[in-house]
Amino acid sequence: MFTSLLENVVQTRPLVHCITNYVSANDCANLLLALGASPIMADAPSEVEEITSHAKALVLNMGTLSETKLTSMLLAGQKANQLGIPVILDPVGVGASHFRKQAAHQLLSTIHFSVIRGNASEIETLLTDKSISIGIDVASPKTVTPYTIQGILQLATALSHKTRSIIAVSGKTDLVTNGYMTYAVFNGHSDLTRITGTGCMLTSLIGAYCGANPSQLLEATVAAVGTVGISSEFAHQKCELLQGGTGTFRTLLLDAVSLITPIQLQGGLHYEIYT
């Protein structure tokens, strides 16, 4: 199953429109190219609807949010919904400020998202409106120790039912659920937490997989999660051989995504299914 999902990305080269943050935009674009997709990073309100109309998926990332960028997200998201294009939300640091929480409310009330991807604290903030995030890459001291798998599953399932979206929660174990079926994905390496923007990169890859596989959004999201997880494992192994640091790992992660094969994805993906 996962073999064909990656093959579809390579064969169709989906155009992914990313309204994302300037911290990780370059890495997101390069990772999309490495996978075989085609990125475009356009965020001017005057052009986002036109750009979105040519895309196969739209990714909205709240990492460096502004009033102008929020306007662009709303315009692009509504256009994508009109055209039936998958829309993916990354609510980066949603609990860090009142502005971010209000923006998330506006986005969720205006746009239907195919997939929402975040860490456990971001998912909890979307569900309960609690301010428990303090930055882009880290959560509050309360959430440094991971939530229990059952607790995360309850949060994700509840948010999935509330938003009618697939929810992907990144952590030591990644969970992907449509509210009824959940994949727990066990791939990945802790080195991912040592460089910024890996969550943003993953969200962009979810856009590529969903754009190429619009009828299999749950499995496409799992494939994206698995691609980053498996690639991080390969990157860590090579990094150790080279005695490299975080910069080396960052480059090797890009290499690993560019070299991953459908067979490696299918054979290397470690997961369980909960219903």
N, C-alpha and C positions, 0 to 999 in steps of 0.2 A: 504493500500500500504506500509506504513512505517513499519507496523508490520512484514511483510514478509522479509523486508530488514535486520532487526535485527535478525530474526530467522535464516536467511541464514548465518550470521556471526557466530552465536553460533553453528550451525550444521556443517559448513565446516571448522571452525577454520583456516582461511586463514593465511599463513605465510607471514608476512610483512617485507620486507627488508628495514631497515632504515639506510641511511647514514646521520646522524644527528649531532647535536652538543653536546659537553660534559656537557653543562650546564643542559640540560633537558633530556638526553638520558635515565636515570633511570626512570624518571616519564613517559616518552613516552612508554617505555617497559612495565611498570606496568599497565598503562592505557589500553594498547592493551590486556594484559592478563586479566584485569578486564572485558573487553568487551566480551572476548571469543576468541580473535585472538591469533596468535603466533608470537612474535617479534624476529628478529635477527638483531643485530647491527654490521655489518661488513663493514669496510672501507679500507682495504688493497687492493691496485690495483691488486695484484696477485690473489685475490680470489673473487672479487666482481661479476665478470661475472658468475662464477660458482654458487655462492650463489643466485644471481638473477634468474638464470635458474630454481631454485626450488621454487621460491616465487610466490605468487598470486598478489602482488603489490610491487612497489618500491617507497619509499619516500625519496626525496632529500631535505635536510635542510641546508641553507647557514649560520646558526648561528655562527659557529666557523670555518670559511672557511680557507683552506690552499691550496697551490699548489698541494700537494699530494692528498688531499681530492677531489679537483676539478677533477683531473685525474680519480679518482675512480668513481665520479659521471658520467663523460662522458662515461666511459667504461660500467658501469652498466645500464645507461640510454639507450645506443644504443642496448645492449643485450635485455633489456626489450621491446624496440620497435620491435626488430626482432621477439620476441616471442609473441607479442600482449598482454603484461602485462601492466596494468595501471601504469602510472608514475605520481607522485604528487610532485609539487615543492612548497617549502616554501622559498621565497626570503627574508629571515630575514635581516633587516638592509641594503637592497640592495643599498640605496642611501648614505650610510655612508662613502664609500671610492671608489676611482677609480677602485681598484682591484675587489671589489664586483660587480660593474656595468659591468666591462669587463667580469667577470665570468658569470654573468647572460646572457649577450649577447651570449657568447659561448654556454652556456647550451641551450638557446632558439633556436639557429641556428642549433644545432646538434641533439637535442632530441625533439620528440613530446610529450608534457605533456597532460595527460588526464585532470588534474585539477591543477590550480595554486591558492594557498591560501595565502593571506596577508592582512595587514591593508591598509587603503586607500592611505597612502603616499607611501607604497611599490608598490602598483598597479600603481599609477601615475608615479613613477620612471621607472617602466618597460615599460610603454607606452610612456613617453615623454623624458626619460633620465635626468630628473631634479634631483638634489641632495637635497632631502628634508627630509631625515631621519638622525637622529644624534645618534641613538643607537639601541639596540636590541629590547627593549620593548616600547620605546617612540618615538614619531615623533617630528618634530620641533615645536616651538611655534605656527607656522601658523596652524598646524593640531591638536593642543590640543582641540580646538573647532571643533566638528565633521563637516565633509563635509555635505552638504545637501544630502538627499537621491537621489535626481535627479542627482546631480553632480557625486556621486559615481556610480550610475547606468550608466551614460554616459561613465565614465572611464572603468568600468568593461565590458560593451558591446563592446566598441572599442577594448580593449585588447583581448576579446574573439574572435572577428572576425580576429584580427591580428595573433593570435597564434593558432586558431582552438581548444582552450581549454575551459573547464568550469572554470569560475572565481568565487572564493569565497572570499568575502571581509568581514573581521571581524570588528565589531564596535558595537555601541549601538544597532543598527539594523543590522543584518547580511544579506548580499545579496549574492545569488548564481545564476549565469546566464550562459546560453550556447550561449548568444548573441541574442536569440529570445524569450526565456521564462525565467523569473526571479522569484525566490522565495525570498520574504522578510521575514526573521525569527525574531520574536520578543522575543524569550526566552533568558535567561541569567541573571547574576547578576554582579554588578560592582566589587564584591570581586575577580572576575577572574583577574582583573588588578592589584591586590595587591600581587600576587605571580608570579614568573617568569616561563616562559615556557608553559603557557596555550595555546598559539597559536600553539606551536610546538606539544603539545599533541593533539590538534584538528586535525592538519594536519596528524598525525599518524593514528588517528581514521578514517579520510577520506580514508587513504590507506586500512584499514581493510574493511570498507563498500564497497569500489570500488572493492577490491579483491574478495569479496564474491558475488558481484552483478555487474559483468562487463558489462552487457547489460543495466543497469539502472544507469549510472554514475551520471547524474544530480540529481536524487532522492536520490541516495546513499550519495552524498555530503550533501544534505539537511538533511538527517537522522543523519549524523555525527555531523553537526552543532547543530541540535536539541538535540542530546544526551548530548553534553557538556553543552548546555544552560539549559536544564531541570535539569541535574545533579547538576549544580551550584546553581540552585534555591533550590533544596533539601538540598544541603550542607550548604547553608546560613541559612536555617531554623533551622537545627540541631545545627549549630555553635552558633546561638543566644541562643538556649536553654541551651547549655553547657557553655555559656559565654566565648567562645574560641576566639583565635586570628587567625592570618594568617596561622600558622602551623597547627592548628586544622582544618581550612577550607581546606587546602591542602589534609589532610588525608581523610576528609569527602567527598571531591570531588571524590577521588579514590573509596571510599566506594559506593557512589551514582552510579557511572558508573557500578560497579560490580553488583549492585542490580536492575538496571533499567530493566523493563520488556517491551516486545513488546507492550503491552496494554498501559503502562505508556507513552511510546514514541508516539504512535499514538494519545492518548487522550490529552497529555500534550503539543504537538507541536502547537505553535501559529504562523501562517504564512498567507501571502497573495501572490497571483500569479499575476505578471504583464506580459503582452505580448506586 
